[in-house]
Amino acid sequence: MATSLEPITNPAAPSLPLGTEQYQRQYQDQLNNVLRLYFNQLGTALNSQASNNAFLQSEIDALLVETASLQSQIDALVDEARPQTLIWLGM
């Protein structure tokens, strides 16, 4: 799990090579290479986003636990400070 937020870079759309009139293996290889690199960048960005989301969720969960603990401490202090009222029924 991540210990901090990872920077995420949005990959720019690649410049695709211009096609040729006739089939050329070199063009097809170049096109496949450009697309492979682009999809690898997208995958990296998505993995970083998922990692950041998991990190942020764990931080939120920890803050919620801490908030609940502080609220119970505040409630205990309020109960201690509340004046105790004794009702005498006069019997």
C-alpha positions as CSV (number, residue, x, y, z in Angstrom):
1,M,0.0,0.0,0.0
2,A,1.2,3.5,-0.7
3,T,2.6,5.6,2.1
4,S,1.9,8.9,0.3
5,L,0.2,10.2,-2.8
6,E,1.9,9.4,-6.0
7,P,2.0,12.0,-8.7
8,I,-0.2,11.2,-11.7
9,T,0.6,12.4,-15.1
10,N,-2.1,12.4,-17.7
11,P,-0.6,10.9,-20.9
12,A,-1.1,13.0,-24.0
13,A,-2.7,11.4,-27.0
14,P,0.1,10.1,-29.3
15,S,0.9,11.4,-32.7
16,L,0.1,8.5,-35.0
17,P,2.3,7.9,-38.0
18,L,0.7,8.7,-41.4
19,G,-0.3,5.6,-43.3
20,T,1.1,4.6,-46.7
21,E,-0.8,3.8,-49.9
22,Q,0.6,0.2,-49.8
23,Y,1.0,-2.0,-46.9
24,Q,4.4,-1.7,-45.2
25,R,5.4,-3.8,-42.3
26,Q,7.6,-0.9,-40.9
27,Y,4.6,1.4,-40.7
28,Q,2.5,-1.2,-38.9
29,D,5.3,-1.9,-36.5
30,Q,5.7,1.8,-35.8
31,L,2.0,2.2,-35.3
32,N,1.8,-0.7,-32.9
33,N,4.8,0.6,-30.9
34,V,3.2,4.1,-30.5
35,L,-0.1,2.6,-29.4
36,R,1.7,0.1,-27.0
37,L,3.6,3.0,-25.3
38,Y,0.4,5.0,-25.0
39,F,-1.6,2.2,-23.4
40,N,1.3,1.5,-21.0
41,Q,1.2,5.2,-19.9
42,L,-2.6,4.9,-19.4
43,G,-2.2,1.8,-17.4
44,T,0.5,3.4,-15.2
45,A,-1.8,6.4,-14.6
46,L,-4.7,4.2,-13.7
47,N,-2.6,2.2,-11.3
48,S,-1.4,5.3,-9.6
49,Q,-4.9,6.6,-9.3
50,A,-6.0,3.3,-7.7
51,S,-3.1,3.4,-5.3
52,N,-3.9,7.0,-4.3
53,N,-7.5,6.2,-3.8
54,A,-6.6,3.3,-1.5
55,F,-4.2,5.6,0.4
56,L,-6.8,8.3,0.8
57,Q,-9.4,5.8,2.0
58,S,-7.1,4.5,4.7
59,E,-6.4,8.1,5.8
60,I,-10.1,8.8,5.9
61,D,-10.8,5.7,7.9
62,A,-8.1,6.6,10.4
63,L,-9.5,10.1,10.8
64,L,-13.0,8.7,11.4
65,V,-11.7,6.4,14.1
66,E,-9.8,9.3,15.7
67,T,-12.9,11.5,15.5
68,A,-15.1,8.9,17.2
69,S,-12.5,8.6,19.9
70,L,-12.4,12.4,20.4
71,Q,-16.2,12.6,20.4
72,S,-16.4,10.0,23.2
73,Q,-13.8,11.9,25.2
74,I,-15.8,15.1,24.7
75,D,-19.0,13.4,25.8
76,A,-17.3,12.1,29.0
77,L,-16.0,15.6,29.8
78,V,-19.5,17.1,29.2
79,D,-21.0,14.4,31.5
80,E,-18.5,15.3,34.2
81,A,-19.1,19.0,33.9
82,R,-22.9,18.7,33.9
83,P,-24.3,19.8,37.3
84,Q,-25.9,17.0,39.2
85,T,-29.5,17.8,40.2
86,L,-30.9,16.2,43.3
87,I,-34.6,16.1,43.5
88,W,-36.0,16.1,47.0
89,L,-39.4,14.8,47.4
90,G,-39.9,16.1,50.9
91,M,-41.0,13.0,52.7
